[in-house]
Amino acid sequence: MARLTPSSSPKVSIVIPSFNRAALIGKALDTALSQTMKSVEVIIVDDCSTDSTQDIVHHYMEIDPRVRYIRLDTNSDLPAVPRNVGISAATGQYIAFLDDDDTWSSRKLARQVRVLDSRPEIDLVHSHLLATKNGGILRGLVSIQNPLRHDSSHQALRKRNVLQCSSVIGRSEVFRALGGFDERAELRIVEDYHFWLRISKGHKIAYIPEIHGRYRVSLNSISSLEGTQKGHEYLYTLGMIFPPESKSSIVTRIQLKLINYPAALYFHVFDGTVRKALNLSPRVFTFGTGEQD
């Protein structure tokens, strides 16, 4: 890994909250540091790990001065807390979030920053991460959805969350103006969904239909089904989301998948890949305004 000089004013601050991820934190750091956009700082906020996470991060700090390490005094057990610490410490124009068990493709930041730089009316951009289990990508390829299903207008978000936290990048001043993530214990696991809902009320969100990395799915994942369900129930009591819709039959879901899947593959796999290969501007979908580029 080549040694780089830290920028006094990095373009992007990458915030990585971590807790006992010694086995995986290195992969996340590798993909953050190998971005084609070099003007970055990587802020690892350690929620008081008891394994060798700190030693691994210190090794990366010796190799690359763009890496910063913050260790909390006590374990918060709330993802919002280390993320907020990272937001407060960030010095970049933009802030991107990367969970410690997820990974990015090398041009993820460059593609998204290109949109934010050219479209000042957009405050947050997200893209797609393939869901993977045990390293396989089949699950992720099957679950790709039509970009129109990524409607991130406020009303659409009240029905369901379509933003993957590790795919998000946004303007630092917007994140700070909103006070960051809500640290209430009742919002644990859905604190990111709560944040997107707040952002979507007064800011424009854009979606790039390109695959920009991998999202790790595991039984011990913080986004467990039971915790997510409880979080959604709490969001509903706050009046922030609509009541859960009754699930359609398996047959109906399969029919909808077959109808939408060709468009999902076209935009994410064919169109997105060609645009990246030719260095063309990303296709951008913005919702709530009727715009499409």
C-alpha positions in Angstrom: 0.0 0.0 0.0 1.5 3.3 -1.1 2.1 5.9 1.6 0.0 9.0 1.0 0.1 12.5 2.6 -3.1 13.4 4.5 -5.0 16.3 3.0 -5.5 19.4 5.1 -9.0 19.5 3.8 -10.1 16.1 2.4 -12.9 15.9 0.0 -14.6 13.0 1.8 -14.6 11.8 5.4 -15.3 8.1 5.6 -16.8 7.2 9.0 -16.5 3.5 10.1 -18.1 2.6 13.4 -16.6 -0.6 14.8 -17.0 -3.1 17.6 -15.1 -6.4 17.9 -14.6 -6.7 14.1 -10.9 -7.7 14.1 -11.6 -10.4 11.5 -13.3 -8.0 9.1 -12.2 -4.4 9.7 -9.1 -4.9 7.6 -11.2 -5.6 4.5 -13.3 -2.5 5.1 -10.2 -0.4 5.5 -8.6 -1.8 2.4 -11.6 -0.8 0.2 -11.8 2.6 1.8 -8.1 3.4 1.3 -8.0 2.0 -2.2 -10.6 4.4 -3.6 -9.6 6.1 -6.8 -10.6 9.3 -5.1 -7.5 9.8 -2.8 -8.6 13.0 -1.1 -10.2 11.1 1.9 -9.8 10.7 5.6 -10.9 7.4 7.2 -12.2 7.8 10.7 -12.6 4.6 12.7 -14.7 5.1 15.8 -14.2 2.1 18.1 -17.1 1.4 20.4 -14.8 0.0 23.1 -13.8 -3.3 21.4 -12.4 -6.1 23.5 -10.6 -7.9 20.6 -7.6 -6.8 18.6 -9.5 -4.2 16.5 -7.4 -1.4 17.9 -4.1 -3.1 17.1 -5.2 -3.7 13.5 -6.3 -0.1 13.0 -3.0 1.1 14.5 -1.2 -0.9 11.9 -3.1 0.8 9.1 -2.3 4.2 10.7 1.4 3.5 10.5 1.0 2.7 6.8 -1.4 5.4 5.8 -1.7 8.8 7.6 -5.2 9.3 6.2 -6.5 6.8 8.9 -7.7 8.3 12.2 -8.7 6.3 15.2 -11.1 7.3 18.0 -11.9 4.9 20.9 -14.9 5.5 23.0 -14.5 5.3 26.8 -17.4 2.9 27.3 -19.4 0.7 25.0 -22.6 2.5 23.8 -24.2 -0.5 22.1 -25.8 2.0 19.9 -24.6 2.5 16.3 -25.8 6.1 16.3 -23.2 7.0 18.9 -20.0 6.2 17.1 -21.5 7.5 13.8 -22.2 10.8 15.5 -18.7 11.0 16.9 -17.4 10.4 13.4 -19.6 13.2 12.0 -18.3 15.6 14.7 -14.7 14.7 13.9 -15.0 14.8 10.1 -13.2 17.6 8.2 -14.3 16.6 4.7 -16.8 18.4 2.5 -18.8 15.2 2.2 -19.3 12.3 4.7 -19.7 8.7 3.7 -20.6 5.8 6.0 -19.0 2.4 5.8 -20.0 -0.4 8.2 -17.0 -2.4 9.4 -18.2 -5.6 7.7 -19.1 -4.1 4.3 -16.8 -3.4 1.4 -16.8 -0.9 -1.5 -15.8 -1.0 -5.2 -12.8 1.2 -6.0 -14.7 3.9 -7.8 -17.6 4.2 -5.4 -16.7 7.6 -4.0 -15.6 9.0 -7.3 -18.9 8.2 -9.0 -21.0 9.7 -6.1 -18.9 12.8 -5.6 -19.2 13.5 -9.3 -22.9 13.8 -8.8 -22.7 16.0 -5.6 -20.1 18.3 -7.2 -22.2 18.9 -10.4 -25.6 18.9 -8.7 -25.7 21.4 -5.8 -29.4 20.9 -5.2 -28.7 17.2 -4.2 -27.7 16.7 -0.6 -27.4 12.9 -0.3 -26.6 10.2 -2.9 -26.9 6.5 -2.5 -26.3 3.5 -4.7 -26.5 -0.3 -4.5 -24.5 -2.8 -2.5 -24.8 -6.5 -3.3 -26.1 -8.5 -0.4 -23.7 -11.4 0.2 -23.7 -14.4 2.5 -20.6 -16.5 3.0 -18.9 -14.6 0.2 -21.4 -15.5 -2.5 -23.1 -12.9 -4.7 -26.0 -14.9 -6.1 -28.3 -13.7 -3.4 -27.4 -10.1 -4.2 -27.8 -10.4 -7.9 -31.3 -12.0 -7.5 -32.4 -9.2 -5.1 -31.5 -6.2 -7.3 -34.5 -4.1 -7.9 -35.8 -1.7 -10.5 -34.3 1.8 -9.8 -37.8 3.1 -9.6 -38.3 0.9 -6.5 -35.6 3.1 -4.9 -38.0 6.0 -4.5 -36.4 8.1 -1.7 -39.0 10.8 -1.6 -40.3 11.4 1.9 -43.7 9.9 1.3 -42.1 6.8 -0.3 -39.7 6.4 2.6 -42.6 6.4 5.0 -43.6 3.1 3.4 -40.1 1.4 3.4 -36.4 2.1 3.7 -34.5 1.8 0.5 -31.2 3.3 1.6 -28.3 1.0 2.5 -26.2 2.9 5.1 -22.8 1.9 3.6 -23.9 3.2 0.2 -24.7 6.7 1.4 -22.6 9.9 1.0 -23.9 13.4 1.8 -23.0 17.0 2.5 -21.3 17.4 5.9 -23.2 20.7 6.7 -26.5 18.9 6.1 -25.7 16.0 8.5 -24.5 18.4 11.2 -27.5 20.8 10.8 -29.8 17.9 11.5 -27.8 16.9 14.6 -26.7 13.6 13.2 -28.3 10.3 14.2 -30.9 10.1 17.0 -29.3 8.2 19.9 -32.5 6.9 21.6 -32.2 3.3 22.5 -35.6 2.6 20.9 -34.1 3.5 17.5 -31.2 1.0 17.7 -30.9 -0.7 14.3 -33.3 1.7 12.6 -31.4 4.9 13.5 -30.3 5.2 9.9 -33.8 4.9 8.6 -34.9 7.6 11.1 -32.1 9.8 9.8 -33.1 9.3 6.1 -36.7 10.2 6.9 -35.6 13.4 8.6 -33.3 14.3 5.7 -35.9 13.6 3.0 -38.3 16.1 4.5 -36.3 19.1 3.4 -33.4 17.8 1.2 -33.2 16.1 -2.2 -31.9 12.5 -2.3 -30.5 10.9 -5.5 -30.0 7.3 -6.4 -27.3 6.0 -8.8 -28.2 2.6 -10.3 -24.7 1.2 -10.1 -23.3 -1.6 -7.9 -20.7 0.0 -5.6 -19.8 -2.8 -3.2 -21.0 -5.6 -1.0 -23.2 -5.7 2.1 -22.6 -8.6 4.4 -25.6 -10.5 5.6 -25.3 -12.7 8.7 -27.4 -14.2 11.4 -25.5 -12.0 13.9 -25.9 -8.9 11.8 -26.9 -5.7 13.6 -29.8 -5.4 11.2 -31.5 -8.5 12.6 -35.1 -9.1 11.6 -36.5 -8.9 15.2 -34.7 -5.7 16.0 -35.7 -4.1 12.8 -39.3 -5.0 13.4 -39.3 -3.4 16.9 -37.6 -0.3 15.5 -40.3 0.0 12.8 -43.0 -0.3 15.4 -41.4 2.6 17.3 -41.1 4.7 14.2 -44.8 4.1 13.6 -45.6 5.3 17.2 -43.7 8.5 16.4 -45.9 9.0 13.3 -42.9 8.9 11.0 -43.9 5.9 8.9 -47.1 4.3 7.6 -48.4 1.1 9.2 -46.8 -2.0 7.7 -48.6 -3.1 4.6 -49.9 -6.7 4.5 -47.5 -8.9 2.7 -48.5 -10.0 -0.7 -48.7 -13.6 -1.6 -45.6 -15.4 -2.8 -47.1 -15.7 -6.3 -47.7 -12.0 -6.4 -44.2 -11.2 -5.3 -42.7 -13.5 -7.9 -44.8 -11.9 -10.6 -43.7 -8.4 -9.6 -40.1 -9.6 -9.5 -40.3 -11.0 -13.0 -41.9 -7.7 -14.3 -39.2 -5.5 -12.7 -36.1 -7.7 -12.9 -35.2 -6.9 -16.6 -35.1 -3.2 -15.8 -33.1 -3.9 -12.6 -30.5 -5.9 -14.5 -30.3 -3.4 -17.3 -29.7 -0.3 -15.2 -27.4 -1.8 -12.5 -25.4 -4.4 -14.5 -25.4 -3.3 -18.1 -26.0 0.5 -18.1 -24.1 1.2 -14.9 -21.1 -1.0 -15.9 -20.8 0.6 -19.3 -21.0 4.2 -17.9 -18.3 3.4 -15.4 -16.1 1.7 -18.0 -16.4 4.7 -20.4 -16.2 7.2 -17.5 -19.5 8.7 -18.4 -21.6 10.6 -15.8 -23.7 8.3 -13.7 -27.3 8.0 -14.4 -29.1 9.7 -11.6 -32.7 9.2 -10.3 -34.1 11.9 -8.1 -37.5 11.3 -6.5 -40.3 13.6 -5.4 -39.4 16.1 -8.2 -40.2 14.0 -11.3 -36.6 14.4 -12.5 -34.6 11.7 -14.3 -31.2 12.2 -16.0 
